[in-house]
């Protein structure tokens, strides 16, 4: 009996966390683009799936190898695979100004 109570509480908590995460994702969206050749770490972190570690890896790769020539070159950065690139690619550019901003909305 005790196990089933704990299991149902755990299931309810998991459902709550999932709903909260979904709501947060829907209320925060990215508009604009990030120039991956010029962006600061803070600007790179605006990209979906990019936190401090990936931003630092992008900058380190850029410093060692020079500017990215194609967006697919981001696959050479440690920690960026096909799925991560797919999430961020629509918001990445190689030239021009970084215009990305997080915007609230529903």
C-alpha positions as CSV (number, residue, x, y, z in Angstrom):
1,X,0.0,0.0,0.0
2,X,2.8,2.4,0.9
3,X,4.5,1.8,-2.4
4,X,1.4,2.6,-4.5
5,X,0.9,5.9,-2.6
6,X,4.5,6.9,-3.3
7,X,4.3,5.8,-6.9
8,X,1.1,7.8,-7.5
9,X,2.7,10.9,-5.9
10,X,5.8,10.5,-8.1
11,X,3.6,10.2,-11.2
12,X,1.7,13.3,-10.2
13,X,4.9,15.2,-9.7
14,X,6.3,14.0,-13.0
15,X,3.2,15.1,-14.8
16,X,3.4,18.6,-13.1
17,X,7.0,19.0,-14.1
18,X,6.3,18.1,-17.7
19,X,3.3,20.5,-17.9
20,X,5.4,23.3,-16.3
21,X,8.3,22.7,-18.8
22,X,5.8,22.7,-21.7
23,X,4.2,25.9,-20.5
24,X,7.6,27.6,-20.2
25,X,8.7,26.5,-23.6
26,X,5.5,27.9,-25.1
27,X,5.8,31.3,-23.4
28,X,9.4,32.0,-24.3
29,X,10.3,32.1,-28.0
30,X,13.3,33.4,-29.9
31,X,12.9,36.0,-32.6
32,X,15.7,37.1,-34.8
33,X,19.1,35.5,-35.6
34,X,22.5,34.9,-34.0
35,X,25.6,35.4,-36.1
36,X,27.7,32.4,-34.9
37,X,30.9,34.0,-36.3
38,X,30.6,37.1,-34.1
39,X,28.3,36.4,-31.3
40,X,29.3,36.6,-27.6
41,X,28.7,33.7,-25.3
42,X,25.5,35.5,-24.0
43,X,24.2,35.8,-27.5
44,X,25.0,32.2,-28.4
45,X,23.1,31.1,-25.2
46,X,19.9,32.5,-26.8
47,X,20.0,29.7,-29.2
48,X,17.8,26.6,-28.4
49,X,19.9,24.0,-26.6
50,X,22.9,26.2,-26.1
51,X,24.1,26.8,-22.6
52,X,27.4,28.1,-21.2
53,X,29.3,24.9,-22.1
54,X,28.2,24.8,-25.8
55,X,28.6,28.6,-26.2
56,X,32.2,28.3,-24.9
57,X,32.8,25.4,-27.2
58,X,31.5,27.4,-30.2
59,X,33.7,30.3,-29.4
60,X,36.8,28.1,-28.8
61,X,36.2,26.3,-32.1
62,X,35.8,29.7,-33.9
63,X,39.1,31.0,-32.3
64,X,41.0,27.9,-33.3
65,X,39.6,27.2,-36.8
66,X,38.4,30.7,-37.9
67,X,34.9,31.6,-38.9
68,X,32.3,29.1,-39.8
69,X,31.9,28.8,-43.6
70,X,28.6,26.8,-43.5
71,X,26.1,26.3,-40.7
72,X,26.8,22.5,-40.9
73,X,30.3,23.3,-39.8
74,X,28.8,23.6,-36.3
75,X,28.8,19.8,-36.2
76,X,32.5,20.0,-35.7
77,X,32.0,21.7,-32.4
78,X,32.2,19.4,-29.4
79,X,28.7,18.8,-28.0
80,X,26.8,19.7,-31.1
81,X,25.2,16.9,-33.0
82,X,22.6,16.6,-35.7
83,X,19.7,17.1,-33.3
84,X,21.2,20.1,-31.6
85,X,22.0,21.7,-34.9
86,X,18.5,21.1,-36.2
87,X,17.0,22.9,-33.1
88,X,19.2,26.0,-33.5
89,X,19.8,26.2,-37.3
90,X,16.8,28.4,-38.1
91,X,18.2,31.1,-35.8
92,X,21.8,31.0,-37.0
93,X,23.5,33.1,-39.6
94,X,27.1,33.4,-40.8
95,X,27.1,37.1,-41.7
96,X,25.3,40.3,-40.5
97,X,24.2,41.4,-37.1
98,X,22.9,39.3,-34.3
99,X,19.2,40.4,-33.8
100,X,18.0,37.6,-31.5
101,X,15.8,38.4,-28.6
102,X,13.8,36.2,-26.2
103,X,10.2,37.2,-26.3
104,X,7.3,36.2,-24.1
105,X,4.0,35.3,-25.6
106,X,1.5,32.5,-25.7
